Amino acid sequence: MSPRSAARLPGTVAEVNGSPEGPEIAAFFDLDGTIVAGFTVTVHTKDKIRKGEFGVVEIAQILATAYQFQMGRTSFQEMAEAGLATLKGRPLGELEEQSEKLFLRKIADLIYPETRALIQAHLDRGHRVVLCSSATSIQVEPVARYLGIDEVVCNRFILDAEGKVTGKLVAPVIWGEGKATAAQRYAATHDIDLAHCYFYADGDEDVALMHLVGNPRPTNPGPELTRVAEKRGWPVTRHRSRGAGGIGSLVRTLVGVSALGPLTAGALGVGLLTGDKRAGLNVLTSTWPRLMLEANGVRLNVIGEENALSARPAIFVFNHRNNFDPLIAGAVVKDNFTFVAKAELKTHPIIGTFGRVMDGVFIERSDAASSVASLREAEALLISRGLSLIIAPEGTRQDRVALGPFKKGPFRMAMATGLPIVPVVIRNASDLAGRGGSAINAATVDVAVLPAISTADWTPATMGERIEALRSTYLDILGDWPQEGDSRV
């Protein structure tokens, strides 16, 4: 096999990138097990049990119906509606609002980055991307919005005259052959030839639609779908970055945290021997962040690393996606730095521990006077000890695609201290962990360190304009990632 053909193996982003463009091609994606690790209904059910919305009787009835379904004694519709009975009488709008919050809190971090990359590749080719699932709209639509998918084929609730859920599903129910029929209806409505389309799914019940599309792509397939795929020669892909690997990721993360204690002791020992606390801390900061990442299978591809060393001390500003971005920035800056973080992170097992050792400054964002005082404390620390600072100008974690507005605090500090600003642009951080993730997943994360920016000629009158120009630079870099030798780095 030639390198070129290997690069376009079926089921890969490279294959999609080399495919014909245009909306006459559709890519259908299943939800549970394909886009999201596990089952969204399980997350919803656990949430309802936690809230006391499911009693013992209701749980027993649902389990009994699920068992009958597994034994082939009842239909998917009967099983689904047994669970939906507990929602009867609830306004759909209320359920949608709750589901959106639950998605952001519990489900967004379960999205496979590998599938997300495939979805984005299809969108970039101008294909119609359709989230085609047997789940209900309240499970499916938050995922679709988050991933930028406009087309959704899923099960929907029958509502009464007041917009309340009746506990029944709109017929025909989407499941198995019903899903294949729904995809056929969609294709006919949009003048699409299924022979040119893709279908990514994991369920044994998805075999019918796999047979209809020209590009069947079993993704994390069950035993029956795997058997059919092997017989038919369909390419099988399996993603292991989420789901079952989540426990392992959490264990590895905890192991990395536990290593902080011995490394800190060793670093303090160096400080005692040399009489220089910072020398000891530099041993820690130049070792532990990268060790923590590498122990969890995280590889950093850093462009412009020399820019992190050429202007010191400096204020390093990074775009913020998850709890572990500061580790990435720390692994790049390496030594003679401290950082600013929100006060809530003071109790975080990693950031809080690391911050206390590093003389980090924790800001109470809800108290403006306290925030200003904390920033003044940070300024004094930088000036008196000649340290660099790592800080996120967005102030809080953003979702996977957004770049939030830049707050003025970091830039006022740069002007007050006379330190240059060094932009650190991080891409793919959501592959490592979601916005609220507490465990690190194996991933490759791209980092671009841009040349230092002097604030010597900045004034209060021009500061806002300069900040927006820098934010535009971040957007430019994220939209068109630089290669070695790029003049922007």
N, C-alpha and C positions, 0 to 999 in steps of 0.2 A: 504493500500500500504506500502510495507516495505521500510526502508530508502535506501536500495540498489537499488530497482527498481525506487524509486523517483529520485535518483541521476542520473539515465540514461533516463530521460524523452526524448521522441522524440523531435528533434529540438534543443538539447543542445549539448555543447561541451562534456559533460560526455557521451552522447550517442555515439558520434563519437569516443571518446577515447576507448570505449568498443566494437567497431565494428571490423570486420575482416580487416586485413592489405592487401595491395597489389594493383598493378595498374589495376587489372581486375575490380576494383570498380571505378566508376566515380561520381564526385559531380559536378553538373551543377549549376551555380549561375547566376541569372539575375543581371543586373547592376542597373538601375534606380529604386529607392524605396526599393531595397533589399541590395545592397552593399552601394550605395550612397543615402543619403536622398534627395528626390526631383528628378529633371530631369537634367541630364548633358546638354541636348540640350537647356534648359532654360538659363543655365550659359553661354553657347556659344553664344546664341542669344543676351543676354544682353551685352556681350562683343562687339559683332559686332555693336549693336546700339550705344554703347558708343564711338566706333571708327568711327562712321559715315559710316559704310559699308552697313547698311540697311537704305534705304530711306523710306519715308512715303508710296510710292507706293508698294515697296517690302513688307513692314510690312503688309499692307492691303491685299495683295495677299496671303501671308502666313496665315493670320488669317482667310481669307475667305475659303481657302482650308482646314484648320484645322476644321472649323465649318462644312463643307460638310462631312468631315471624321466622325466627331462625330455624324452626322445625318445619317450615313450609306450610303451616296450618292457618295462617292469616296473611293478609296482603300488607304491602308497605303502607298503603293509605290508612288501613285500620291501625297499624302500629303508630304511624305519625300522629293521627288524630287522637289516639289515646293520650299522648303526651300533650297535645294542644288543648285538651279539655280543661286543663288548669288555667289556660289563658282566657277562657270564655268570659265575655263581658268586659274585657280590658280594651280601652281605646288604642287603636293601632298606633297613633302618634306617640302615645306614652311608651309603648313597647319599643318603638323605633329609637326614641331618645335614650332609653335605658340600654338598648343593645349597642348603640354607638359608643356609649361610655364604657361598656363592658369590653367591646372590641379593643379600644385604645388601652384599657387596663390589663387585659389578659390575653388577647388573641393576636394583636399586631406583632408581638415578639415571636409568635409561632410560625410566621410566614417564612417559607423556604427562600433564602436569597437566590438559590439556583433557579427556582421557578419564576421568581420576580424578574430575574435577568432575562428569561425567555419571553415573558410578557412584554417587557420593555423593548426587546428586540423586534417582536412582531409589531408593536405600536410604531416603532421607528421606521419599519418598512411600509407603513401605511395600511397594514392589514386590519381587518375587523377583528377585534379581540372580544370574545364572548365568554362571560363567566356562566357556565352551564352546569347547574347543580340541582340535586334533589333536596337540598336544604331550603328553608323558608327565606323569604325576603329579608326578615330582620337579621338573619345570620349572614346572608350573602351580600347585601347592598353596602354595609360598612366596609367590607373587604374591597369591593369593586371601587368605591370612591377613593379609598386609600391608595389603590394601585393605578388609578387613572383609567379604569375600565368603564366605558359608557353603556355597553350592551350586557344585559343580564337576562338569562333564562332560568327561572327557578320556580319553586312552589309558592303560591300566594294564598293568603287567607280570604275566606268568604266573610264579608262584613255585614253587619245589620245596617239599618237606615241611619243609625247614629255614628257609624264608623267604628263600631266595636267588633271585636273578634268573636265569631260564632263557635270556634273550635273545629271548623271544617275547612278543607282545602278546595280551591278552585279545580274543577275537573277539566281536562284529564290530568291526573297527577303525574309529575315528572319523576320517573324511576325506571331503570332498565330500558326496555323497549320504548317506554313512554318518553325517556330522554332522547332516544334516537329519533322518535317521531317529532319531538319539539325542535330538534336541530334541523330536521328536514323542512319543517314549516318555516323556520327562520331563514334557511337558505333559499327557499322558494320566494319568500317575501322580499328578500334583498337581491334576488337574481344572482345567486352564488352557486357555483358548481362544487358540490362536496368532494369531487374527485381531486380538487386542488387544495382542499382544506386540511387542517391539522386538528387532532384531538389529543389532549393530554389528560390522562385520568389513571386512577389506581384501582377502582372497584371492579370486582368480578362481574357486577351487573352492567358494566360499561362496555362489554364485548360487542353488543349490538351496534352501538355508534362507532366503535373502532372499525367494524367491517365496512361502514358506509363512507368513511373519509379516505382520501388518497394518501394521507400521511398519519397513520395511527402511531401515537407515541405513548405507550404504557409507561407511567411514571409511578414508582413505588408500588408496582402492581401486586394484587393479592394472588393466591395460588392458582385459581382458575384462569385469570387473565394472563398470568405468567405462562401457564401451560399452552394457552392458545397463541400467545406471542411467540413462544419457541417454535410451535408448529408452523405458524404463518411467516416466521422470519421478521417479525416486527421488532424494532430496536427497543430495548428496555433500559431505562435509567432509574437509578435509585439515589435519593438524597438522604444524607445522614447528618446534616448540620443542625437539625432541629428535632423535636419530638423525643424519641427514646434516648437520643444522645443528650437530652437536656439534663438528666440526673448526672451523667458522667461529666458534663460541662460544669455543673455546680460543684461536684467533688473536686475537679481539677482547680476550679477557682478558689475553693476553700484551702486546698493544699498550697496554692500560691500565696494566699493570705497568711497561712501559718509560717511560711518561709520568711515573712517580713520580720518576725520576732528575732530569729537567729542572725539575720542580716543586719538588723538594727543594732543588736548587741555587738556584732563584729565592727560595725561602723563607729559605734561609740568608743570601742576599744582603740581604734585607730585615732580617734579624736583625743583620747586621754594620753596616748603615747606621744602624739605630736603637739599636744597642748592647743590644738586647733579643732574646735567642734565642727566647723564647716568642712574641714578635710575629711573627717569621719562621715559626715552627711553626704559628701560627694561620692564616697565609696558606695553608699547605699543608693543614691539616685542614679548613678551611672550603671548600676547592676540590676536592681530589683524591677523597675518598670519593664525593661526588655525581657528579663527572666520570666516575669509574670505572664507576659504576652506569649512568649515562645513556648512556655509550659502548656499553654492552652491551644497550641497550634496556630497562633497568629503570626503571620509574616508581614513585615512592613516593607513596602517598596517606596523608598524615600528619594525624591528628586530635589536637588538644590540643598543637600545636607550641609554643604560648606557655608551657606548663608546663616545657619544656626550658630556658627562659631565665629564668623568674621566681625560681628558687631555685638560686643558684650561689654557691660550688661545691656539688656534690652527688654522691651515688653513684648512678649510673644502672644499673639492673639490667634485663637483657633476657633473654627466653626464647631458647633456643639450638637451631637446626636444622641449620646448615651452616657452612662455613668463611667465609662472607661476611656473616653476621649482624653482626659487629663493624663492617663498613663501613656497614651500614644505621644502626646506633646512632651511629657517628661522623658520618654525614651529618646526623643529627638534632641531635646535641649541638653540632657545628660547631667550637668552639674551647675553649682552656684546659682540656684534659682529657688524661689518659693512660689506660692500660687494663691489666688483668691477664689473662693467657692461660696455657695449659698450656705446659710447657717444649718439647714436641715442635714447637710452632708457631714456635719461634725460627728454624728453618731454612726455614719456608714462604716462598715467593717474595714473597707479598703481605703477610701478617700479620707475618712475621718482619722484613721490611725496614721496614715501617711502624712496628712496635713499637720497633725500635732507634732510629729517628729520634725517636720520641715519648717516649723514656725509659720504655717499657713494662716491666712486671714479669712475668717468665715463671716460673711455679711448677712445681716438680718434684712432681707429685701422689703419686708412689710413696714419697716421703720426707717423713713427717709433720713432722719437725723443720725440714727445708728449706722446706716449705710455709709453716709459721708464720713463719719468718724472712723469707720473701719478702713475706708480708702485712704484717709490721711495717715492712719497707722501703717498701712502698706507702703505709702510713699516714704515715710520716715525710715522704714526697714530697708527699702531699696537704696536710699541715699547713704545711710549710715554704714551698711555692710557691703555695698557694691554688688547687690544681687540682681539677677534678672527676675522677671515676673511672668508667669503663665496665667492667662485669663481668657474667658470666653466672652467676646463683646455682645453676643446675643443674650447673655444673661441666663438663659434657660435652654433645656434640650428642645430641639425642633424635631419634626417628623422626618421621614426618610428623604424627602425632596425639597422641603422648604428651607430657605435661608432667612432667618428672622432679621428684623431691624437691628442695627448695631446701636447699643447704648453708648452714651458719651463718657461714662466713667473711666474706662481704660485709656482713652485718648486724652482726657484731662490729666490723668496721672502722667502720661508721657510728656505732656507739655510742662507740668509742674516739676518733674524730675530731670527734664532734658534728655531722657532716654529715647533712642529710636524705637520704632515699631517694626517688628518682624512678623509678617503674616505667615501662618501655618494653615494650609488648606488640606483638609482631610476628606478623602473620598472612600466610599464603601464601608464606612464605620457601622452602618446598620447591619452589615453581614456579620460583624463580630458580636453585636448584641442590639436588641431593640431599644426603643426609647426608655422603657422602664425595666430592662433586663437586669437580673442580678447574677447571671452566669455568663462566662465568656465562651463563645463558640469559635471553632477553627475557621479562619478566614484569611484572605489576603487583603490588606488595607493599603491604599495608595496615599502618600503624603507628599505635598509640594511645599517646600520652604522658600518663600520669595525673598528678594533682596530687602535689606533694611530700609525703612522710610524715616527720614529725619523730620522732626516736628519743629525745627528751629524757626521756620518762617510761618508756622501756623499761628493764627490769632483766634480769639473767641468768635469774631465775626465770620471767619472762613472755616471754622472747625466742622460745622455741619456739612458743608459742601465737600470737604476733604474726606470725611467719614463715608459719605455716600459714594465717592469715587473709589474708595478702598473696597466697599461692599460690592460695587460693580466689578472690580477686579476678581473677587472671589467667585462671582457668578460666571465670569468669563472663563476662569480656570476650571470650574466644575463642569461647565458646558463643553469645553474643548481642552481635554486634559493634555498637559505638555509632555513632550518626550525630551530625552537628553539633548542638550544643545539648544533648547527653546530659549529665545531671548527674554521671555517673561520670568525666567527662573535664574 
